[in-house]
Amino acid sequence: MMGPSHFVSVFALCTHDRTLIAEGADFPGAPPALILSAPGCPDSDNAKAAAVVNTEHPRFLELGLTANACGFFIQLLIVPRRKTIAEINDEMRVLRKQRKLLELEAQQKV
């Protein structure tokens, strides 16, 4: 099997001299193909280096992964829920009433 270096318009993640994952086409206009773990790294501006992490203390690895997972979970909880159309219409109705009241007050002061 040939590596991803013969592909055109390649997007790849590489480490040392190995491609972890790549997407590209055999020739322009061809449907893209996905490559997982191939020898060599393509010569492309879109080929990026992947981080290789080594650990000296396995307990720190577990702690780090747990902290990372907790961080992602907290981010999921923080994302506000989407408003329904009825809620948006209610807010618009309240704002229209407030605007009318302000206009009436401004007219009465004149």
C-alpha angles and dihedrals in degrees: 000000000000119000125242092267092095093055124102123226093014125185109194146163112214137182120196104315098338132087113226097187132350140172124199147122130257090230136356112292095020120124112266120257128208120227124194120196108346132163117261131020123254120247097239138126087233094057107102131188117248122221115253111203124198123188129206096187116045092199090061089052092056091044092049094048091047092049090048092051091048090051092053091047091052090051089054090053093050096055107104119235119249118261119241121236090250091056092049091049091050091052091049091050091052092048092050090052091049091049092050091050091051091049091050091049090050091051092049092052091055 
